[in-house]
Amino acid sequence: MPDLRLDSPLAFDRGIDRVVHERTPDALPEGLNIAPSEMPQPAELDRLLALPNLDDYLQQALHPQLDNKDLLQPAQFRQALEGAREALRLAAEGDPENAKALNKAARLLSDEADLRDLLQMYRSMLLQG
């Protein structure tokens, strides 16, 4: 138990600066057997808490893998969308067997572009007042 007498370096009538600056280093008492701490090692605790759970698996599965982060910019995304639509139309012309599915995908991208244009028009009208 610490010594809390008035002449002790840990007296309560002194400020923190006097306790910190005037304190002499205490030596460990000799002949005392101190039991090791019963707390688990932090590395073991970190290892146990870092185990992946279902939320981690779902988040990893749903997180898109982007090879080109420039696609996050609206102008770059629009160019990529137009390029994909043209590539689908060319593929439909070259493959009559799958032309129906490829044309349907190209129409879907055209509808997406039309909806984006409509959104831009509405946004401009809202900003104009």
C-alpha positions as CSV (number, residue, x, y, z in Angstrom):
1,M,0.0,0.0,0.0
2,P,1.5,3.4,-0.9
3,D,2.6,5.7,1.8
4,L,0.2,8.7,2.1
5,R,1.7,10.6,5.0
6,L,2.1,14.4,4.7
7,D,5.9,14.1,4.4
8,S,5.5,11.5,1.6
9,P,6.2,12.5,-2.0
10,L,2.7,11.4,-2.8
11,A,0.9,13.8,-0.4
12,F,-2.4,15.2,-1.5
13,D,-1.5,18.8,-0.6
14,R,0.9,19.2,-3.5
15,G,0.1,20.1,-7.1
16,I,0.8,17.8,-10.1
17,D,3.9,19.8,-11.1
18,R,5.5,19.3,-7.7
19,V,4.6,15.6,-7.6
20,V,6.1,15.0,-11.1
21,H,9.2,17.1,-10.7
22,E,10.1,16.4,-7.0
23,R,9.4,12.7,-7.0
24,T,12.4,10.5,-6.5
25,P,12.3,7.1,-8.3
26,D,11.1,4.4,-6.0
27,A,13.0,1.2,-5.8
28,L,11.1,-2.1,-5.8
29,P,10.8,-3.6,-2.4
30,E,13.1,-6.6,-1.9
31,G,11.9,-9.9,-0.8
32,L,8.3,-9.4,-2.1
33,N,6.8,-12.0,-4.4
34,I,4.6,-10.2,-6.9
35,A,2.2,-12.4,-8.8
36,P,2.0,-12.0,-12.5
37,S,-0.9,-10.1,-13.9
38,E,-4.0,-12.2,-14.7
39,M,-4.8,-10.0,-17.7
40,P,-4.6,-11.8,-21.1
41,Q,-1.8,-10.7,-23.4
42,P,-2.9,-7.8,-25.7
43,A,-1.6,-9.6,-28.8
44,E,-3.8,-12.6,-28.0
45,L,-6.8,-10.4,-27.4
46,D,-6.2,-8.6,-30.7
47,R,-5.9,-11.9,-32.5
48,L,-9.2,-13.1,-31.1
49,L,-11.1,-9.8,-31.8
50,A,-9.7,-9.6,-35.3
51,L,-11.4,-12.8,-36.5
52,P,-13.7,-12.1,-39.4
53,N,-17.4,-12.4,-38.8
54,L,-20.4,-12.5,-41.1
55,D,-20.6,-8.7,-41.5
56,D,-17.0,-8.6,-42.7
57,Y,-17.7,-11.4,-45.3
58,L,-20.8,-9.5,-46.6
59,Q,-19.0,-6.2,-46.8
60,Q,-16.1,-7.8,-48.7
61,A,-18.5,-9.6,-51.1
62,L,-20.5,-6.4,-51.8
63,H,-17.6,-4.1,-52.1
64,P,-16.9,-3.4,-55.8
65,Q,-13.4,-3.9,-57.1
66,L,-12.4,-0.9,-59.2
67,D,-9.5,-1.2,-61.6
68,N,-9.9,2.4,-62.8
69,K,-10.8,4.9,-60.1
70,D,-11.3,7.6,-62.7
71,L,-14.7,6.1,-63.3
72,L,-15.9,7.7,-60.0
73,Q,-15.8,11.1,-61.8
74,P,-19.1,11.8,-63.6
75,A,-17.5,12.8,-67.0
76,Q,-15.3,9.7,-67.1
77,F,-18.3,7.5,-66.1
78,R,-20.4,9.0,-68.9
79,Q,-17.7,8.3,-71.4
80,A,-17.3,4.7,-70.2
81,L,-21.1,4.3,-70.4
82,E,-21.2,5.6,-74.0
83,G,-18.2,3.3,-74.9
84,A,-19.9,0.3,-73.4
85,R,-23.1,1.1,-75.3
86,E,-21.3,1.3,-78.6
87,A,-19.3,-1.8,-77.9
88,L,-22.6,-3.7,-77.3
89,R,-24.1,-2.4,-80.5
90,L,-21.0,-3.5,-82.5
91,A,-21.0,-6.9,-80.8
92,A,-24.7,-7.3,-81.7
93,E,-24.0,-6.6,-85.3
94,G,-21.2,-9.1,-85.4
95,D,-23.0,-11.9,-83.5
96,P,-26.5,-12.5,-84.9
97,E,-27.0,-15.4,-82.5
98,N,-26.8,-13.2,-79.4
99,A,-28.0,-10.0,-81.1
100,K,-31.3,-9.9,-79.2
101,A,-29.6,-9.9,-75.7
102,L,-26.9,-7.5,-76.8
103,N,-29.3,-5.0,-78.3
104,K,-31.4,-5.3,-75.1
105,A,-28.4,-4.4,-73.0
106,A,-27.5,-1.5,-75.4
107,R,-31.1,-0.2,-75.0
108,L,-30.8,-0.4,-71.3
109,L,-27.6,1.7,-71.4
110,S,-29.4,4.2,-73.7
111,D,-32.2,4.4,-71.2
112,E,-29.7,5.0,-68.4
113,A,-28.1,7.8,-70.4
114,D,-31.5,9.4,-71.1
115,L,-32.4,9.2,-67.3
116,R,-29.1,10.9,-66.5
117,D,-29.8,13.7,-69.0
118,L,-33.3,14.1,-67.5
119,L,-31.8,14.3,-64.0
120,Q,-29.3,16.9,-65.1
121,M,-32.2,19.0,-66.7
122,Y,-34.2,18.8,-63.4
123,R,-31.2,19.7,-61.4
124,S,-30.5,22.7,-63.6
125,M,-34.1,23.9,-63.2
126,L,-33.9,23.6,-59.5
127,L,-30.7,25.6,-59.4
128,Q,-32.2,28.3,-61.6
129,G,-35.2,28.7,-59.3
